[in-house]
Amino acid sequence: MKGLLLGVATGAILVGSAAMAQTSAVPEDAPTERDQRDTIIVTGQRETRLENAPVGALGTLKALDTPFSVSVVDAADIASRQALTITEALRGDPSITPAGNGYQNESTTIIVRGFIIGERNTRIDGAPFYNASDVPIEAFERVDLLRGLSGFLYGFTSPGGIVNYTIKRPTETTQLGVDMGFVSRGIGRAYADFSGPIDSNGRLGFRLGGLIEDGESFTRKTYVHRESFSAALRFRPTDTLTLDLDYIDSYREQDGDLFGILASAAFAIPEPIDGSRRVAQTFLGYETHLKTVGANLAWSFAPNWSASVNLRDSRTERTFHDSFLVLSNAAGDYSETQATNNQNVIGQQAQVMVDGKFSTGPLEHNIVFGGAILRQERNRGKSSTSAVLGTGNLSNPGLFANPNLAIIRDRYNNQNVREKAGFISDTIDIGNIVKVIAGGRYTRYEQDDYSYSLPLATRLLTRAYGKSTFTPSFALVVKPAENISLYGSYVESMEPGGTAPATARNAFEVFAPIRSKQFEVGAKAQFGAFTLAAALFRIDKGLEYVSPSNVYVQDGEQRHDGVEFSFNGSPVQGLHLSGGVTFLDAKVRQAAAAVTGKVPQGVAEKTATLLADWTLPGQDAIALTGSVQYVGKRPVDATNVNFVDGYAIGSVGARYNFELGGKPVVARVSVENATDTKYWGTAFGYLTVGMPRNLRFSLATKL
């Protein structure tokens, strides 16, 4: 069936080429990708398509010719959607399952192709950083989601995909953008973006961004306070040499948030609750502080040859004193436990990469090679504190006294990671019709884990792991027409082993790295400003789960077979669409009898999404927006005793462009979860409360 679906989709792409190519051509005076990047956008209208996508060790390729599935959203998309989280920014991607958001929980959890995007799967300008909370998406020019395995491209990562944030860079002219908004129940926000050249010849430029956000979130008595500052400097001493420097400082504090709700296979899952209902205590909280500084030196040292050096230092502070609920029956009775600790993660990364093009007879080569070094140090409190606050019911949450638990600030070094890698790839172009891609990454990965003994007042080594591994990648791209690509690819990847959750009998035990494999075939076609894509894939990954005896184990593997259909762009003038559908057949293999043949935890076998942005004919100043997202049922436990139901949520909105004092202004309004649907999210065996209906309004201008 999946092969037939892919065949039908591919056929439709091929057959539709001639007709749509004639009617959807981009005007010659349409702004280029560089024009869009060098402009502070306030309209939120998507005028162009983004041609290129960064793909790690393959360098930068045309998105159409990338032998992987890639989604791209830029600052205009993010503004138009009034997105607060990464899942909202990427709402047009059909492979995504939301599992929690940073305005009700500690942070936003994103699941791609059935795999959680972990802390090692986020990048800033291609460099890894520890993502303990929602990043300030206002600071970024675009967000790229590379679906599936990416070990060859980016090193040790989990198989869901890579989320890469591209920092806003200086513009060629002086510009100041201001955006102010409101989110119900009571969040106010203001953002300013100031950029331009410093010298008269444009060799030196700057960009500064600042955000403040504060107020009561969607859930009653849950508060968020967020501050961020970003700075970028670009220096071009010559036409062939560019130095980029950047800095981000992001602080986020939440009060009254809930980590999650722990269910049991012994009884049914309660009905979903109203997302605006207070569940946790107001004295609970979660704080994160991210500081990251980066430098990138790019040198075009010969025709068709360039080299780059990328450096990044990231430091994240994380303090939590929030709670989780443990359900005791299907009626929704629970006990609430508060836990505290504090952590910090320090990471440094350096990468050198050379990219060049040359010919050998009729073959055109694009070779990329380089090396990377990553070091990461984790520190956590020498001990943690916890207390059972009381009992209640989801329909009538309890109010409990504050036990004033101490947060142990004295830390010890609990983990050190060292990663060294060398990589090389060659993209061979045969007559502009066939591209053959081959590459590999050799990685030396070392990880030391420690515990702390309070009686001995000393740190104890619990695991010392070292492994050298080679992860290959092969791909074939065939172009029957300039605007069509058919591809097949094979990738292997390694990722660090998981850590047992705090509620498991072997809490905080760290496991050995896991190898994954992916096969993917697909088709992409671009008709003017509209893109269609279809992909068929298989991903095999080592399995980790909490067993029925409440022990976190590494056993067997999970296989995800899937097919995706997606579209993005403007099929006709004035209408922008994005969305698609993903079907997953995910099963556990070669594991304990209790879980073999089961669907892995948190995996939805059907997901679909549609976003629309329609500028009214004859009314260029007015646009209507809307979206609908469907997520199928998902198992909560590894044995598939309990599932949470599928759900569909939608949004409606409008945009109005006008001038005030000769300056462009755009007003946006939207209602998210317009039908106030109640639903559960799930990840790591926990339930999360779905986002309730909320109103968003903003005004943006460029001065």
C-alpha positions as CSV (number, residue, x, y, z in Angstrom):
1,M,0.0,0.0,0.0
2,K,2.8,2.5,0.9
3,G,4.6,1.7,-2.3
4,L,1.4,2.3,-4.3
5,L,0.8,5.6,-2.4
6,L,4.3,6.8,-3.2
7,G,4.0,5.7,-6.8
8,V,0.7,7.7,-7.2
9,A,2.2,10.7,-5.5
10,T,5.3,10.5,-7.7
11,G,3.2,10.1,-10.8
12,A,1.1,13.1,-9.9
13,I,4.2,15.2,-9.4
14,L,5.5,14.2,-12.8
15,V,2.3,14.6,-14.7
16,G,1.5,18.0,-13.1
17,S,4.9,19.4,-14.1
18,A,4.0,20.9,-17.5
19,A,0.7,22.5,-16.6
20,M,1.8,24.1,-13.3
21,A,5.2,25.2,-14.5
22,Q,3.4,27.4,-17.1
23,T,1.0,29.0,-14.6
24,S,3.1,29.4,-11.4
25,A,6.2,31.1,-12.7
26,V,7.9,33.5,-10.3
27,P,7.9,37.1,-11.7
28,E,11.4,38.3,-12.7
29,D,11.2,41.2,-10.3
30,A,10.3,39.0,-7.3
31,P,12.6,39.5,-4.4
32,T,15.5,37.0,-4.1
33,E,16.4,34.9,-1.1
34,R,19.1,37.4,-0.3
35,D,16.7,40.3,-0.5
36,Q,14.4,38.6,2.0
37,R,17.3,37.8,4.3
38,D,18.6,41.4,4.3
39,T,15.3,42.8,5.3
40,I,13.6,43.1,8.6
41,I,10.1,41.8,7.7
42,V,7.0,43.1,9.3
43,T,4.3,42.0,6.9
44,G,4.5,38.3,7.6
45,Q,3.7,37.6,3.9
46,R,5.7,34.8,2.3
47,E,6.8,36.3,-1.1
48,T,9.5,33.8,-2.1
49,R,10.7,30.3,-1.8
50,L,14.0,29.5,0.0
51,E,16.3,27.7,-2.5
52,N,19.0,26.3,-0.3
53,A,19.3,24.1,2.8
54,P,22.4,23.6,5.0
55,V,22.9,19.8,5.4
56,G,26.0,19.4,7.7
57,A,28.8,17.5,6.1
58,L,27.2,17.8,2.6
59,G,27.6,21.6,2.8
60,T,24.7,23.6,1.4
61,L,22.5,22.1,-1.3
62,K,19.5,23.2,-3.2
63,A,16.5,22.0,-1.2
64,L,15.1,20.4,-4.3
65,D,18.2,18.3,-4.8
66,T,18.7,17.2,-1.1
67,P,18.3,13.4,-0.9
68,F,16.5,13.9,2.5
69,S,13.3,15.4,3.7
70,V,13.7,19.0,4.7
71,S,11.3,21.7,6.0
72,V,12.3,25.3,6.2
73,V,10.5,28.2,7.9
74,D,11.8,31.7,7.9
75,A,11.2,34.8,10.0
76,A,8.2,35.8,7.9
77,D,6.5,32.4,8.5
78,I,7.2,32.6,12.2
79,A,5.8,36.1,12.5
80,S,2.7,35.2,10.4
81,R,1.9,32.2,12.6
82,Q,2.5,34.2,15.8
83,A,4.5,31.2,16.9
84,L,5.6,30.9,20.5
85,T,7.3,27.5,20.3
86,I,9.2,25.4,17.8
87,T,6.2,23.1,17.3
88,E,4.1,26.1,16.3
89,A,6.8,27.5,14.0
90,L,7.0,24.0,12.3
91,R,3.3,23.5,12.3
92,G,3.2,23.0,8.5
93,D,5.4,19.9,8.7
94,P,3.3,16.7,8.7
95,S,5.9,14.6,10.4
96,I,5.6,16.4,13.7
97,T,3.7,15.3,16.8
98,P,3.5,17.9,19.6
99,A,4.0,16.4,23.1
100,G,4.1,19.4,25.4
101,N,4.8,23.2,25.3
102,G,7.0,25.5,27.2
103,Y,4.1,27.6,28.4
104,Q,2.5,24.8,30.5
105,N,5.5,22.4,31.0
106,E,9.2,22.8,31.5
107,S,9.9,23.0,27.7
108,T,8.4,22.2,24.4
109,T,8.8,18.5,23.3
110,I,8.8,17.8,19.6
111,I,8.5,14.3,18.1
112,V,9.5,13.8,14.4
113,R,8.7,10.5,12.6
114,G,7.9,9.0,16.0
115,F,11.2,9.9,17.6
116,I,11.7,12.6,20.2
117,I,14.1,15.4,19.2
118,G,16.5,15.3,22.0
119,E,18.9,17.8,23.4
120,R,21.7,16.8,21.0
121,N,19.5,17.3,18.0
122,T,19.3,21.1,18.1
123,R,21.9,23.3,16.4
124,I,22.7,27.0,16.1
125,D,24.2,27.7,12.6
126,G,25.1,24.0,12.5
127,A,26.8,23.9,15.9
128,P,25.3,21.8,18.8
129,F,24.2,23.4,22.1
130,Y,22.3,22.0,25.1
131,N,18.7,22.8,24.7
132,A,17.1,22.7,28.2
133,S,14.2,25.0,27.3
134,D,12.5,26.9,24.5
135,V,15.0,29.0,22.6
136,P,14.1,32.6,21.6
137,I,12.9,32.0,18.1
138,E,12.7,35.7,17.5
139,A,16.5,35.8,17.3
140,F,16.6,33.5,14.2
141,E,16.3,34.2,10.5
142,R,15.1,30.7,9.8
143,V,14.6,27.3,11.2
144,D,15.4,24.1,9.2
145,L,14.1,20.7,10.1
146,L,16.0,17.8,8.6
147,R,13.8,14.7,9.1
148,G,15.3,11.4,9.9
149,L,18.9,10.2,10.6
150,S,21.6,12.8,10.5
151,G,24.7,11.1,12.1
152,F,26.8,11.4,9.0
153,L,25.8,15.0,8.6
154,Y,26.1,16.2,12.2
155,G,27.6,13.5,14.4
156,F,26.1,11.7,17.4
157,T,22.3,12.5,17.2
158,S,19.0,10.6,17.7
159,P,17.2,9.5,14.6
160,G,14.2,11.9,14.7
161,G,16.0,14.7,12.9
162,I,17.9,17.9,13.3
163,V,16.5,21.3,14.1
164,N,18.9,24.0,13.0
165,Y,18.4,27.6,13.9
166,T,20.1,30.3,11.7
167,I,20.9,33.5,13.5
168,K,19.7,36.8,12.1
169,R,22.7,38.6,10.5
170,P,23.3,42.3,9.7
171,T,21.3,43.9,6.9
172,E,22.8,46.1,4.2
173,T,20.7,49.1,5.1
174,T,19.8,50.6,8.5
175,Q,16.5,49.3,9.8
176,L,14.5,49.1,13.0
177,G,11.6,46.8,13.6
178,V,9.3,46.7,16.6
179,D,6.8,44.0,17.4
180,M,4.4,44.1,20.4
181,G,1.9,41.5,21.3
182,F,-0.5,39.9,23.7
183,V,-1.4,36.3,24.4
184,S,-4.3,35.4,26.6
185,R,-4.7,34.9,29.6
186,G,-2.3,37.8,30.2
187,I,1.1,37.5,28.5
188,G,2.5,40.8,27.1
189,R,5.5,40.8,24.9
190,A,7.7,43.4,23.1
191,Y,10.5,42.7,20.6
192,A,12.9,45.1,18.9
193,D,15.2,44.3,16.0
194,F,17.9,46.9,15.0
195,S,20.4,46.4,12.2
196,G,22.5,48.1,9.6
197,P,26.0,49.0,8.4
198,I,28.6,50.6,10.7
199,D,31.0,52.0,8.1
200,S,30.3,53.8,4.8
201,N,31.4,51.0,2.5
202,G,29.4,48.3,4.1
203,R,32.3,46.2,5.2
204,L,31.2,46.1,8.8
205,G,27.6,45.6,10.0
206,F,25.6,44.9,13.2
207,R,22.3,43.5,14.3
208,L,20.8,43.7,17.8
209,G,17.6,42.1,19.0
210,G,15.9,42.3,22.4
211,L,12.7,40.7,23.8
212,I,10.8,40.9,27.0
213,E,7.7,38.7,27.8
214,D,5.8,38.5,31.0
215,G,2.4,37.5,32.3
216,E,-0.1,34.7,33.1
217,S,0.0,31.9,30.6
218,F,-2.8,29.8,29.1
219,T,-3.2,27.9,32.3
220,R,-4.5,29.8,35.4
221,K,-1.9,30.7,37.9
222,T,0.9,29.7,35.6
223,Y,3.3,32.5,34.8
224,V,6.1,33.0,32.4
225,H,8.9,35.6,32.4
226,R,11.3,35.7,29.4
227,E,14.1,38.0,28.5
228,S,16.5,37.6,25.5
229,F,19.2,39.6,23.9
230,S,21.0,38.8,20.6
231,A,23.8,40.5,18.8
232,A,25.5,39.8,15.5
233,L,28.5,41.4,13.9
234,R,29.7,40.9,10.3
235,F,33.1,42.0,9.1
236,R,34.1,41.6,5.4
237,P,37.7,42.9,5.1
238,T,37.8,41.6,1.5
239,D,35.3,40.3,-1.0
240,T,36.5,36.8,-0.3
241,L,36.7,36.8,3.5
242,T,33.8,37.1,6.0
243,L,33.9,37.0,9.7
244,D,30.6,36.5,11.6
245,L,30.3,36.9,15.4
246,D,27.2,36.3,17.4
247,Y,25.9,36.2,21.0
248,I,22.6,35.2,22.5
249,D,21.6,35.6,26.2
250,S,18.2,34.0,27.0
251,Y,16.6,33.8,30.4
252,R,13.3,32.1,31.0
253,E,11.4,31.6,34.3
254,Q,8.1,29.8,34.8
255,D,6.0,29.6,37.9
256,G,3.3,27.0,38.5
257,D,4.3,24.8,35.6
258,L,3.9,21.0,35.7
259,F,6.5,18.5,34.5
260,G,3.9,15.9,33.6
261,I,1.4,13.3,34.8
262,L,2.5,9.7,35.3
263,A,-0.1,7.2,34.4
264,S,-0.2,3.4,35.0
265,A,-1.0,0.4,33.0
266,A,-3.1,-0.9,35.9
267,F,-6.1,1.4,35.0
268,A,-7.5,3.5,32.1
269,I,-6.3,7.0,31.3
270,P,-8.7,9.6,32.6
271,E,-10.5,11.9,30.2
272,P,-8.5,14.9,29.0
273,I,-8.9,18.0,31.2
274,D,-9.3,21.7,30.3
275,G,-5.9,23.1,29.5
276,S,-6.7,26.4,31.3
277,R,-7.4,24.6,34.6
278,R,-4.7,25.1,37.3
279,V,-3.2,21.7,38.3
280,A,0.2,22.4,39.9
281,Q,1.0,24.7,42.8
282,T,1.8,28.3,42.2
283,F,5.1,28.1,44.2
284,L,6.6,25.6,41.8
285,G,8.9,26.7,39.1
286,Y,11.5,26.1,36.4
287,E,14.3,28.5,35.4
288,T,16.8,28.3,32.5
289,H,19.5,30.7,31.4
290,L,21.3,30.1,28.0
291,K,24.4,32.0,26.9
292,T,26.0,31.2,23.6
293,V,28.7,32.9,21.6
294,G,29.8,31.9,18.1
295,A,32.3,32.8,15.5
296,N,32.4,31.7,11.8
297,L,35.2,32.6,9.4
298,A,34.4,31.9,5.7
299,W,37.1,32.3,3.0
300,S,36.6,31.8,-0.7
301,F,40.3,31.1,-1.4
302,A,39.9,30.1,-5.1
303,P,37.2,29.9,-7.8
304,N,34.7,27.3,-6.7
305,W,36.6,26.6,-3.4
306,S,35.9,27.8,0.1
307,A,36.9,27.0,3.6
308,S,35.2,27.8,6.9
309,V,36.0,27.6,10.6
310,N,33.1,27.5,13.0
311,L,33.5,27.9,16.8
312,R,30.7,27.9,19.5
313,D,30.6,28.0,23.2
314,S,27.3,27.4,25.0
315,R,26.5,27.5,28.7
316,T,23.1,26.6,30.1
317,E,22.0,26.9,33.7
318,R,18.9,24.9,34.7
319,T,17.1,25.0,38.1
320,F,13.9,23.1,38.7
321,H,11.6,23.0,41.6
322,D,8.4,21.9,39.8
323,S,6.2,18.8,40.3
324,F,4.8,15.7,38.7
325,L,1.5,14.0,39.4
326,V,1.1,10.2,39.9
327,L,-2.3,9.0,39.0
328,S,-3.9,6.4,41.3
329,N,-7.0,5.5,39.4
330,A,-9.0,6.1,36.2
331,A,-11.2,8.7,38.1
332,G,-8.2,11.1,38.1
333,D,-7.1,10.9,41.7
334,Y,-3.4,11.7,42.1
335,S,-0.6,12.5,44.4
336,E,1.6,15.5,43.7
337,T,5.4,15.3,44.3
338,Q,7.8,18.3,44.1
339,A,11.4,17.7,43.2
340,T,14.3,20.1,43.1
341,N,17.8,20.2,41.6
342,N,20.0,22.5,39.6
343,Q,22.3,21.7,36.7
344,N,24.5,23.4,34.2
345,V,25.9,22.2,30.9
346,I,29.0,23.7,29.3
347,G,29.8,22.9,25.7
348,Q,32.5,23.9,23.2
349,Q,32.5,23.0,19.5
350,A,35.0,23.6,16.7
351,Q,34.6,22.6,13.1
352,V,36.7,23.1,10.0
353,M,35.2,22.5,6.6
354,V,36.5,22.8,3.0
355,D,34.0,22.9,0.1
356,G,35.2,22.7,-3.5
357,K,34.1,21.9,-7.1
358,F,36.1,20.4,-9.9
359,S,35.7,18.2,-12.9
360,T,37.1,14.8,-14.0
361,G,36.2,14.4,-17.6
362,P,32.4,14.5,-17.9
363,L,31.9,14.3,-14.1
364,E,31.3,17.4,-11.9
365,H,32.4,16.9,-8.3
366,N,31.4,18.9,-5.2
367,I,33.6,17.6,-2.4
368,V,33.2,18.5,1.2
369,F,35.6,17.5,3.9
370,G,36.6,18.5,7.4
371,G,36.8,17.7,11.1
372,A,35.0,18.6,14.3
373,I,35.7,18.5,18.0
374,L,33.0,18.6,20.7
375,R,33.4,18.8,24.4
376,Q,30.6,18.9,26.9
377,E,30.6,19.0,30.7
378,R,27.6,18.5,32.9
379,N,27.3,19.5,36.5
380,R,24.4,18.9,38.9
381,G,23.6,19.3,42.5
382,K,25.3,16.9,44.9
383,S,21.9,15.9,46.1
384,S,18.3,16.7,45.4
385,T,15.3,17.2,47.5
386,S,11.7,16.1,47.1
387,A,8.4,15.9,49.0
388,V,4.9,14.7,48.5
389,L,2.7,17.8,48.6
390,G,-0.7,16.2,48.8
391,T,-3.5,14.4,47.0
392,G,-6.2,15.7,44.7
393,N,-8.3,15.0,41.6
394,L,-7.8,16.3,38.1
395,S,-11.4,17.7,38.2
396,N,-10.7,19.5,41.5
397,P,-6.9,20.0,42.0
398,G,-5.7,20.5,45.5
399,L,-4.0,23.5,47.0
400,F,-1.1,22.5,49.2
401,A,1.3,24.2,51.6
402,N,4.8,25.1,50.4
403,P,7.3,22.8,52.0
404,N,10.1,25.3,51.1
405,L,12.4,22.6,49.8
406,A,16.0,23.6,49.7
407,I,17.7,23.7,46.3
408,I,21.2,22.3,46.6
409,R,23.5,24.7,44.8
410,D,26.7,22.8,45.5
411,R,27.4,20.9,42.3
412,Y,29.6,18.1,41.1
413,N,30.8,17.1,37.6
414,N,28.4,14.2,36.7
415,Q,29.3,13.7,33.0
416,N,32.0,14.5,30.5
417,V,31.6,13.9,26.7
418,R,34.4,14.2,24.2
419,E,33.7,13.7,20.5
420,K,36.2,14.0,17.6
421,A,35.2,13.4,14.0
422,G,36.5,13.6,10.5
423,F,34.1,13.6,7.5
424,I,34.2,13.6,3.7
425,S,31.5,13.6,1.0
426,D,31.5,13.8,-2.8
427,T,28.5,14.8,-4.8
428,I,29.1,13.7,-8.4
429,D,26.9,15.4,-11.1
430,I,26.5,13.4,-14.3
431,G,25.2,15.6,-17.0
432,N,22.9,17.6,-14.7
433,I,20.6,14.6,-14.7
434,V,22.1,12.2,-12.1
435,K,23.8,13.0,-8.9
436,V,25.6,10.4,-6.9
437,I,26.4,11.2,-3.3
438,A,28.8,9.2,-1.1
439,G,30.3,10.1,2.2
440,G,31.3,9.0,5.6
441,R,32.0,10.2,9.1
442,Y,34.6,8.7,11.4
443,T,33.9,9.5,15.1
444,R,35.6,8.8,18.3
445,Y,33.1,9.2,21.1
446,E,34.0,9.1,24.8
447,Q,31.7,9.5,27.8
448,D,32.4,9.4,31.5
449,D,29.5,9.3,34.0
450,Y,29.8,10.0,37.7
451,S,27.6,9.8,40.8
452,Y,28.2,11.5,44.1
453,S,28.4,9.8,47.5
454,L,27.3,12.1,50.3
455,P,28.6,9.8,53.0
456,L,32.0,9.7,51.4
457,A,31.8,13.3,50.1
458,T,33.4,12.2,46.9
459,R,32.6,11.7,43.2
460,L,32.4,8.1,42.0
461,L,33.0,6.9,38.4
462,T,30.0,4.8,37.3
463,R,30.7,4.4,33.6
464,A,33.6,5.1,31.3
465,Y,32.6,4.5,27.6
466,G,34.7,4.9,24.5
467,K,33.8,3.9,21.0
468,S,35.2,4.6,17.5
469,T,32.6,4.3,14.7
470,F,32.2,4.9,11.0
471,T,28.8,6.0,9.8
472,P,28.4,5.9,6.0
473,S,25.9,7.7,3.8
474,F,24.9,7.0,0.1
475,A,22.4,8.7,-2.1
476,L,21.3,8.9,-5.7
477,V,19.3,11.8,-7.1
478,V,17.8,11.6,-10.6
479,K,16.4,14.7,-12.3
480,P,14.1,13.9,-15.2
481,A,13.4,17.6,-15.4
482,E,15.0,20.7,-13.9
483,N,12.2,21.2,-11.4
484,I,11.9,17.5,-10.4
485,S,14.1,15.3,-8.3
486,L,13.8,11.6,-7.6
487,Y,16.1,10.2,-4.9
488,G,17.1,7.3,-2.7
489,S,19.4,7.5,0.3
490,Y,20.9,5.3,3.0
491,V,22.3,6.7,6.3
492,E,23.7,5.3,9.5
493,S,23.8,7.2,12.8
494,M,25.0,6.8,16.4
495,E,23.4,8.5,19.4
496,P,24.3,8.5,23.1
497,G,22.4,6.1,25.2
498,G,19.5,7.2,27.3
499,T,19.2,8.0,31.0
500,A,16.7,6.3,33.2
501,P,14.0,8.7,34.5
502,A,13.8,9.7,38.1
503,T,10.7,7.5,38.6
504,A,12.4,4.3,37.5
505,R,13.9,1.8,39.9
506,N,17.3,2.4,38.3
507,A,16.8,6.2,38.3
508,F,19.5,8.1,36.4
509,E,21.4,5.0,35.1
510,V,23.1,6.0,31.8
511,F,23.2,3.5,28.9
512,A,25.7,2.8,26.0
513,P,25.3,4.6,22.6
514,I,22.8,3.2,20.1
515,R,23.2,2.7,16.3
516,S,20.4,3.5,13.9
517,K,19.9,3.0,10.1
518,Q,17.6,4.7,7.6
519,F,16.5,3.9,4.1
520,E,14.6,6.6,2.2
521,V,13.2,7.1,-1.3
522,G,11.3,10.1,-2.5
523,A,10.3,12.6,-5.0
524,K,10.3,16.4,-5.0
525,A,8.9,18.9,-7.6
526,Q,8.9,22.6,-7.7
527,F,6.3,24.5,-9.8
528,G,7.2,28.1,-9.6
529,A,6.6,29.0,-6.0
530,F,4.9,25.7,-5.0
531,T,6.7,22.5,-4.0
532,L,5.4,19.0,-3.7
533,A,7.2,16.1,-2.0
534,A,6.7,12.5,-1.2
535,A,8.9,10.1,0.8
536,L,8.9,6.5,1.8
537,F,11.3,5.6,4.7
538,R,12.4,2.9,7.1
539,I,14.2,3.7,10.4
540,D,15.7,1.0,12.7
541,K,16.8,2.1,16.1
542,G,17.8,0.4,19.4
543,L,15.0,0.4,21.9
544,E,14.9,1.9,25.3
545,Y,11.9,1.8,27.6
546,V,10.6,1.5,31.1
547,S,9.7,-2.2,31.6
548,P,6.5,-3.5,33.4
549,S,8.7,-3.9,36.5
550,N,9.6,-0.2,36.3
551,V,13.2,-0.7,35.2
552,Y,14.6,1.4,32.4
553,V,16.2,-1.0,29.9
554,Q,17.9,-1.1,26.5
555,D,16.5,-4.1,24.7
556,G,15.6,-4.9,21.1
557,E,14.9,-2.3,18.4
558,Q,12.0,-0.2,17.1
559,R,11.3,-0.1,13.4
560,H,9.4,2.9,11.9
561,D,8.1,2.4,8.3
562,G,6.5,5.5,7.0
563,V,5.3,7.4,4.1
564,E,5.0,11.2,3.9
565,F,3.3,13.6,1.5
566,S,4.0,17.4,1.9
567,F,3.5,20.6,0.0
568,N,4.5,24.2,0.6
569,G,4.2,27.5,-1.3
570,S,1.8,29.5,-3.5
571,P,-0.1,27.4,-6.0
572,V,-1.8,30.7,-7.1
573,Q,-1.1,34.3,-6.4
574,G,-2.2,35.5,-3.0
575,L,-2.6,32.0,-1.5
576,H,0.1,30.3,0.5
577,L,-0.4,26.7,1.6
578,S,1.8,24.3,3.6
579,G,1.0,20.9,5.1
580,G,0.7,17.2,4.3
581,V,0.2,13.8,5.9
582,T,2.4,11.1,7.5
583,F,1.5,7.5,7.9
584,L,3.7,5.4,10.3
585,D,3.8,1.7,10.9
586,A,6.0,1.6,14.0
587,K,6.7,-1.7,15.8
588,V,9.0,-3.1,18.5
589,R,11.2,-6.0,17.3
590,Q,13.4,-8.6,19.0
591,A,12.7,-7.4,22.5
592,A,11.0,-8.9,25.6
593,A,7.7,-10.7,24.9
594,A,5.7,-8.1,26.7
595,V,6.7,-5.4,24.2
596,T,7.6,-7.2,21.0
597,G,5.1,-6.3,18.2
598,K,3.9,-3.2,20.2
599,V,3.8,0.4,19.0
600,P,6.7,2.4,20.7
601,Q,5.6,4.8,23.3
602,G,4.3,8.2,22.1
603,V,4.2,7.3,18.4
604,A,1.2,8.4,16.4
605,E,0.5,6.3,13.4
606,K,-1.3,9.1,11.5
607,T,-0.5,12.9,11.6
608,A,-1.7,15.6,9.2
609,T,-1.6,19.4,9.0
610,L,-2.7,22.2,6.8
611,L,-1.9,25.9,7.0
612,A,-3.4,28.6,4.8
613,D,-2.6,32.3,4.3
614,W,-5.0,34.0,1.8
615,T,-4.7,37.6,0.7
616,L,-8.1,38.7,-0.3
617,P,-8.5,39.5,-4.1
618,G,-8.5,43.2,-4.6
619,Q,-7.7,43.8,-0.9
620,D,-3.9,43.4,-0.7
621,A,-4.0,44.8,2.8
622,I,-6.2,42.1,4.3
623,A,-5.3,38.4,4.6
624,L,-7.1,35.5,6.3
625,T,-5.1,32.8,8.0
626,G,-6.0,29.4,9.4
627,S,-4.7,26.0,10.3
628,V,-5.8,22.5,11.3
629,Q,-3.6,19.8,12.8
630,Y,-4.5,16.2,13.4
631,V,-2.6,13.7,15.6
632,G,-3.7,10.1,15.9
633,K,-3.8,7.9,19.0
634,R,-0.6,7.2,20.8
635,P,0.4,4.5,23.4
636,V,1.4,5.8,26.8
637,D,3.2,2.7,28.0
638,A,5.6,0.2,26.4
639,T,3.1,-2.7,26.6
640,N,0.3,-0.7,24.8
641,V,-2.2,-1.2,27.6
642,N,-3.2,2.5,27.4
643,F,-3.5,4.9,24.5
644,V,-4.4,8.5,24.5
645,D,-7.0,9.4,21.9
646,G,-6.3,11.3,18.7
647,Y,-7.3,14.9,18.3
648,A,-7.6,17.7,15.8
649,I,-7.1,21.4,16.7
650,G,-7.5,24.4,14.5
651,S,-6.7,28.1,14.4
652,V,-8.3,31.1,12.6
653,G,-6.9,34.5,12.2
654,A,-6.4,37.6,10.1
655,R,-3.8,40.1,9.1
656,Y,-4.2,43.8,8.2
657,N,-1.4,45.9,6.6
658,F,-1.6,49.7,6.8
659,E,0.5,52.8,7.1
660,L,0.7,55.0,10.2
661,G,2.7,58.2,9.9
662,G,4.2,56.9,6.7
663,K,5.5,53.7,8.3
664,P,4.3,50.2,7.4
665,V,2.3,48.5,10.2
666,V,0.8,45.1,10.3
667,A,-1.8,44.0,12.8
668,R,-2.3,40.3,13.4
669,V,-5.0,38.4,15.4
670,S,-5.6,34.7,15.8
671,V,-7.4,32.3,18.0
672,E,-5.5,29.1,18.7
673,N,-7.3,25.8,19.4
674,A,-10.4,27.7,18.3
675,T,-12.8,24.9,19.3
676,D,-11.1,24.6,22.8
677,T,-10.5,20.9,22.2
678,K,-9.3,19.0,25.3
679,Y,-6.5,16.5,24.6
680,W,-3.5,14.7,26.0
681,G,0.0,14.9,24.8
682,T,2.5,12.1,25.8
683,A,6.2,11.5,25.9
684,F,8.6,9.5,28.1
685,G,5.5,7.7,29.5
686,Y,4.1,10.9,30.9
687,L,0.9,12.8,30.0
688,T,0.9,16.5,29.3
689,V,-2.2,18.7,29.2
690,G,-3.1,20.1,25.8
691,M,-3.0,23.8,25.1
692,P,-6.4,25.5,25.6
693,R,-8.0,28.1,23.4
694,N,-6.1,31.3,23.5
695,L,-6.2,34.7,21.7
696,R,-3.1,36.3,20.2
697,F,-2.8,39.8,19.0
698,S,0.3,41.8,17.7
699,L,1.3,45.0,16.0
700,A,4.6,45.2,14.1
701,T,6.2,48.1,12.3
702,K,9.5,49.0,10.6
703,L,10.7,52.5,11.6
